[in-house]
């Protein structure tokens, strides 16, 4: 068990359509270092939530402060799937400031695919 400090960032994923999600939908949320363009973003944290059609779209991601580098940019990405079919995804970069004492709750919008 590691004694390395961990911080968390929480929030809610939402979509604008007034529809119910299909049964057994899955939400995946990731926290990424998006500082370098045209490369694969470095994953800092990720979480997968099952049955979000009934459990809701709240999330919590835990990350290590040691991974947060000065001058880097960080963003939250999310998508909702059902039976391996992508239903909703973030279409705009949802940037978040991690090098502060308190990270406020995040409201992440996903759009229908």
ZADO-1210 file (C-alpha; in nm, 4 decimals, padded with zeros to 6 digits):
<atoms>
<atom x="00.0000" y="00.0000" z="00.0000" code="UNK" pos="1"/>
<atom x="00.1437" y="00.3336" z="-00.1092" code="UNK" pos="2"/>
<atom x="00.1715" y="00.6289" z="00.1270" code="UNK" pos="3"/>
<atom x="00.1927" y="00.8682" z="-00.1657" code="UNK" pos="4"/>
<atom x="-00.0626" y="01.1515" z="-00.1318" code="UNK" pos="5"/>
<atom x="-00.3707" y="01.1389" z="-00.3521" code="UNK" pos="6"/>
<atom x="-00.6129" y="01.4151" z="-00.4451" code="UNK" pos="7"/>
<atom x="-00.9530" y="01.3815" z="-00.6021" code="UNK" pos="8"/>
<atom x="-01.1662" y="01.5700" z="-00.8476" code="UNK" pos="9"/>
<atom x="-01.5417" y="01.5124" z="-00.8623" code="UNK" pos="10"/>
<atom x="-01.8281" y="01.6245" z="-01.0754" code="UNK" pos="11"/>
<atom x="-02.1209" y="01.5317" z="-01.2925" code="UNK" pos="12"/>
<atom x="-02.1438" y="01.4365" z="-01.6571" code="UNK" pos="13"/>
<atom x="-02.4563" y="01.5620" z="-01.8293" code="UNK" pos="14"/>
<atom x="-02.6131" y="01.5604" z="-02.1723" code="UNK" pos="15"/>
<atom x="-02.8599" y="01.8121" z="-02.3081" code="UNK" pos="16"/>
<atom x="-03.1094" y="01.5748" z="-02.4709" code="UNK" pos="17"/>
<atom x="-03.4182" y="01.4995" z="-02.2645" code="UNK" pos="18"/>
<atom x="-03.3970" y="01.1217" z="-02.3072" code="UNK" pos="19"/>
<atom x="-03.3342" y="00.8296" z="-02.0769" code="UNK" pos="20"/>
<atom x="-03.0197" y="00.6237" z="-02.1200" code="UNK" pos="21"/>
<atom x="-03.0633" y="00.2602" z="-02.2256" code="UNK" pos="22"/>
<atom x="-03.0430" y="-00.0005" z="-01.9490" code="UNK" pos="23"/>
<atom x="-02.6883" y="-00.1041" z="-01.8532" code="UNK" pos="24"/>
<atom x="-02.5196" y="00.2054" z="-01.9990" code="UNK" pos="25"/>
<atom x="-02.1553" y="00.2637" z="-01.9045" code="UNK" pos="26"/>
<atom x="-01.9822" y="00.5952" z="-01.8272" code="UNK" pos="27"/>
<atom x="-01.6059" y="00.6320" z="-01.8643" code="UNK" pos="28"/>
<atom x="-01.4331" y="00.9456" z="-01.7341" code="UNK" pos="29"/>
<atom x="-01.0623" y="01.0246" z="-01.7695" code="UNK" pos="30"/>
<atom x="-00.8257" y="01.2949" z="-01.6523" code="UNK" pos="31"/>
<atom x="-00.5590" y="01.3664" z="-01.9128" code="UNK" pos="32"/>
<atom x="-00.2452" y="01.5773" z="-01.9545" code="UNK" pos="33"/>
<atom x="-00.3215" y="01.7532" z="-02.2836" code="UNK" pos="34"/>
<atom x="-00.0142" y="01.9769" z="-02.2941" code="UNK" pos="35"/>
<atom x="00.1466" y="01.8318" z="-02.6046" code="UNK" pos="36"/>
<atom x="-00.0592" y="01.8583" z="-02.9229" code="UNK" pos="37"/>
<atom x="-00.0652" y="01.5842" z="-03.1871" code="UNK" pos="38"/>
<atom x="00.0348" y="01.3118" z="-02.9403" code="UNK" pos="39"/>
<atom x="-00.1538" y="01.0691" z="-02.7222" code="UNK" pos="40"/>
<atom x="-00.2475" y="01.2430" z="-02.3969" code="UNK" pos="41"/>
<atom x="-00.0995" y="01.1085" z="-02.0741" code="UNK" pos="42"/>
<atom x="-00.3629" y="00.9469" z="-01.8498" code="UNK" pos="43"/>
<atom x="-00.3558" y="01.0718" z="-01.4891" code="UNK" pos="44"/>
<atom x="-00.6757" y="00.9036" z="-01.3712" code="UNK" pos="45"/>
<atom x="-00.9731" y="00.7120" z="-01.5026" code="UNK" pos="46"/>
<atom x="-01.2947" y="00.5571" z="-01.3793" code="UNK" pos="47"/>
<atom x="-01.5654" y="00.3386" z="-01.5297" code="UNK" pos="48"/>
<atom x="-01.9191" y="00.3397" z="-01.3914" code="UNK" pos="49"/>
<atom x="-02.1713" y="00.0696" z="-01.4829" code="UNK" pos="50"/>
<atom x="-02.5521" y="00.1010" z="-01.4878" code="UNK" pos="51"/>
<atom x="-02.5431" y="00.4813" z="-01.5096" code="UNK" pos="52"/>
<atom x="-02.8985" y="00.4692" z="-01.6449" code="UNK" pos="53"/>
<atom x="-03.0064" y="00.4118" z="-01.2847" code="UNK" pos="54"/>
<atom x="-02.6988" y="00.5055" z="-01.0783" code="UNK" pos="55"/>
<atom x="-02.6514" y="00.8570" z="-01.2184" code="UNK" pos="56"/>
<atom x="-02.3648" y="01.0369" z="-01.3862" code="UNK" pos="57"/>
<atom x="-02.1560" y="01.1542" z="-01.0899" code="UNK" pos="58"/>
<atom x="-01.7841" y="01.0760" z="-01.0927" code="UNK" pos="59"/>
<atom x="-01.4740" y="01.0973" z="-00.8766" code="UNK" pos="60"/>
<atom x="-01.1206" y="01.0688" z="-01.0102" code="UNK" pos="61"/>
<atom x="-00.8166" y="01.0242" z="-00.7865" code="UNK" pos="62"/>
<atom x="-00.4774" y="01.1465" z="-00.9053" code="UNK" pos="63"/>
<atom x="-00.1291" y="01.1898" z="-00.7623" code="UNK" pos="64"/>
<atom x="-00.0241" y="01.5538" z="-00.7124" code="UNK" pos="65"/>
<atom x="00.3305" y="01.4481" z="-00.8097" code="UNK" pos="66"/>
<atom x="00.1982" y="01.3866" z="-01.1651" code="UNK" pos="67"/>
<atom x="00.0787" y="01.7481" z="-01.1987" code="UNK" pos="68"/>
<atom x="00.3543" y="01.9463" z="-01.3692" code="UNK" pos="69"/>
<atom x="00.3893" y="02.3270" z="-01.3737" code="UNK" pos="70"/>
<atom x="00.2827" y="02.4808" z="-01.7025" code="UNK" pos="71"/>
<atom x="00.0944" y="02.1711" z="-01.8211" code="UNK" pos="72"/>
<atom x="-00.2723" y="02.1687" z="-01.9227" code="UNK" pos="73"/>
<atom x="-00.5207" y="01.9102" z="-01.7965" code="UNK" pos="74"/>
<atom x="-00.8654" y="01.8116" z="-01.9204" code="UNK" pos="75"/>
<atom x="-01.1489" y="01.5754" z="-01.8348" code="UNK" pos="76"/>
<atom x="-01.2890" y="01.3547" z="-02.1078" code="UNK" pos="77"/>
<atom x="-01.6045" y="01.1437" z="-02.0831" code="UNK" pos="78"/>
<atom x="-01.8166" y="00.9130" z="-02.2903" code="UNK" pos="79"/>
<atom x="-02.1256" y="00.6989" z="-02.2451" code="UNK" pos="80"/>
<atom x="-02.1621" y="00.3614" z="-02.4163" code="UNK" pos="81"/>
<atom x="-02.4289" y="00.0958" z="-02.4420" code="UNK" pos="82"/>
<atom x="-02.3440" y="-00.2525" z="-02.5751" code="UNK" pos="83"/>
<atom x="-02.0075" y="-00.1188" z="-02.7022" code="UNK" pos="84"/>
<atom x="-02.1864" y="00.1506" z="-02.9037" code="UNK" pos="85"/>
<atom x="-02.0793" y="00.5074" z="-02.8341" code="UNK" pos="86"/>
<atom x="-02.3829" y="00.7208" z="-02.7437" code="UNK" pos="87"/>
<atom x="-02.2360" y="01.0431" z="-02.6004" code="UNK" pos="88"/>
<atom x="-01.8864" y="01.1928" z="-02.5913" code="UNK" pos="89"/>
<atom x="-01.7146" y="01.5160" z="-02.4892" code="UNK" pos="90"/>
<atom x="-01.6714" y="01.7212" z="-02.8042" code="UNK" pos="91"/>
<atom x="-01.4977" y="02.0197" z="-02.6475" code="UNK" pos="92"/>
<atom x="-01.1948" y="02.0086" z="-02.4229" code="UNK" pos="93"/>
<atom x="-01.3030" y="02.0443" z="-02.0601" code="UNK" pos="94"/>
<atom x="-00.9930" y="02.1983" z="-01.9025" code="UNK" pos="95"/>
<atom x="-00.9365" y="02.1828" z="-01.5294" code="UNK" pos="96"/>
<atom x="-00.6772" y="02.3534" z="-01.3105" code="UNK" pos="97"/>
<atom x="-00.5105" y="02.0957" z="-01.0855" code="UNK" pos="98"/>
<atom x="-00.2234" y="02.2918" z="-00.9330" code="UNK" pos="99"/>
<atom x="-00.4497" y="02.4745" z="-00.6854" code="UNK" pos="100"/>
<atom x="-00.5396" y="02.3904" z="-00.3264" code="UNK" pos="101"/>
<atom x="-00.9048" y="02.3195" z="-00.4047" code="UNK" pos="102"/>
<atom x="-01.0462" y="02.1829" z="-00.7288" code="UNK" pos="103"/>
<atom x="-01.4144" y="02.2755" z="-00.7566" code="UNK" pos="104"/>
<atom x="-01.6786" y="02.0292" z="-00.8705" code="UNK" pos="105"/>
<atom x="-01.6815" y="01.9829" z="-01.2465" code="UNK" pos="106"/>
<atom x="-01.9789" y="01.9904" z="-01.4825" code="UNK" pos="107"/>
<atom x="-01.8784" y="01.7962" z="-01.7954" code="UNK" pos="108"/>
<atom x="-02.1096" y="01.8111" z="-02.0968" code="UNK" pos="109"/>
<atom x="-02.1227" y="01.5262" z="-02.3479" code="UNK" pos="110"/>
<atom x="-02.2896" y="01.5407" z="-02.6891" code="UNK" pos="111"/>
<atom x="-02.4818" y="01.2750" z="-02.8775" code="UNK" pos="112"/>
<atom x="-02.2798" y="01.0891" z="-03.1398" code="UNK" pos="113"/>
</atoms>
